Amino acid sequence: MLETVRFPRDQKDLFDWMMQGKSMPEIEEECLQQVQTLGKELDLLQLAGPESHLVKPLRYEIMKIPGGTGWQAEILKPRLMPLSVLRRYHTLTSREESLLANQLAAALREAKKARLHKNRVLESDVYVAQEHEFLLDLTGLDWPVVPQEECDTLETLVDVVRDPDLRRRLRRQPLFGDVSE
């Protein structure tokens, strides 16, 4: 699966920068810095071990946007089933929900150690690698920003988990604690 991430994302972002008084060379430079930061994050993801619950890009390429202003990264990811598709055909049991939460918590811990994650996890960021194995995709740029104190807990997972008891536990569970407690 090929994903293209552009800096600026669209013409609106470009016009916003221009309204702030930035020149085209300044905008180009800022876009280049943003895409280079993304490249460093992708390099860190590729270093994740085989036991990791993070989606690892197969490869990526950074290039100037052809015929436009800014830069883009083309990211080649493995083909995986989104959690939302699985949920159309299968209702997760309490045990599977707990397994999902534990694996995503492990992915968040790994991401936090590498300083890669700062936002709430959405269902669209979770994929199924195989039966009972869930992966978190960190390359999504549209994650809503959450307060820092929430990033230190597992509350960032409440939008993914549907079991009400598990959701209550996640709201007060520290990031480096065990979800099954």
N, C-alpha and C positions, 0 to 999 in steps of 0.2 A: 504494500500500500504506500503510495507516494503522497506526502503532505508538503505543501509549499507554505512557508511562513514569510510574510513580506514586512519590511520596515521601510516606509510607513505602511500600515495595514491597508489603508485606502486613501482616496483623495481628500476626505474630510480631515484626516490627521495632517496631511500636507498643508492644507489651507489653515488649520489651527496654528501650526508652527509659523506660517507666514504672517498670520495675524498677530503673533507674539513678537514680530519684528525680526525673525531669523532669516538669514540669507540662504540661498540655495546651497552654497558650499557648506554652510553650518549644518543645514538639514542633512545633507549627504554624510557629513562626518558623524553626526549623532546616530543616523541609521546604521552606518558601518560599525560603530561601537556596540549598538544593540545586537546586531547580527553576530558579531564576534563573541559577545557574552553568551549568546545562545549556542554558538559553536563550542565554547569551553564547557558548557553544561552538557552538551551532547557527548563530548569526549569523556566526561566523568561517567555518564550513563553507560557508555560502551565498556567501561572498566568494571562494571558490576559483575559479580560472580554468577555462576550458573544457578545457584540456589536463590538468587535475588527474585523478588516479586515486582520488579520494575520492567517496563517495556524498554528493551534496548534497541536503539536504531541500528539497522544493518550497515548503513553508511549515509553520509550527507555531503552536500556540496553547497558552498556559499558563492553567490555570484551577483553581479550588478543586475538590477532589473532591466531587461532588454527594452530599449526605447522609452524608459521612464526614469523617474527620480527615486533613488533608494537602492536597497539591497534585499536579497532574498536568500533563504536557505531551503533547499529541496531535501527532504528527509525521507529516506526509504525505511519503512518499518515492516516488521513481519506481519503477515496476514493473520489476524486474530478475530474471534467473535466478540462483539461488544456485549457487555452484561445485559444491556437493555433487550437485545435479541434473545438471549437465553431466557430472560424473564417472560417473554411473550409465550414461550412454549413450556416453561417449567417454573413452578413455584418453589423457591428455596425453602428447605426445612430449617428448623431452628439450628440444627447442627451445622448445616451448610452456611447459614447466616453467620454463625460464630466463626467458622473456618474462614469465610470471606473477610470478616472484621480482623481476625488475627493476621491473615496474610497481608491485608492492606496496612495494618498497623506496623508490621515488619517493614513494608516498603516505605512507609512514612519515616520510620526510624532511620533507615538507610539514607533516605533523601535528606533528612535533617542533618545527619552527620556530615554529608557532603555539601550542605547549605544549598540544596536545590529546590526546596519546597517551602512555600509561605502561605498558601491559600487553601480554601475549602475544596474537598474532593467531591466531584460530581459523578453521577452514574456514567456519564459519557466518557469519563477518564478511566473506566475500569473495563478490563477485557478478560476473556476466558481463554487460557492457553490449552488446557485439557481438563478432563473431569476433575473437579475439586482443586483446581489450580487457577488462581486469579492474579492478574497483573495490573499495576497502576501505570498509566501513561502520564509522564510529567511534562510533555512538550505542549500541552494545551495552553494557549495564552489567554483564554477568556475566563479563567477561574476568578470568582469573586474574591476580593481581598478581605481577609478577616483580621481581627485584632491579634496582636502578638501572643497574649495570654491564651487565646483559643488555639494557637498553633502549637502550644506546649501540652495540649491535651488531645484526646482522640475525638473530641467533638467535631473535628473536621470531617469525620466519617458518617455523621448522622444522616446525610442526604442519600447515602448509598444503602444503608441497612434499613430493613422494613420491620423487623421484630421489635415491638415496643419496649420489652424488657431490656434488650440489648442496647437499644437507643438510649435509654435512661442511664445504663452503666457507662456508655461511651461519653456522655456529657460530662461526667466527673472523673473519668479515668485519665491519669497522667500518660503522656506519650510513651514513656519508657516502662509502663506497667503491663501486666498480662490481662488481656481482654476477657479471658475465661473465668477470672476471679469472681 
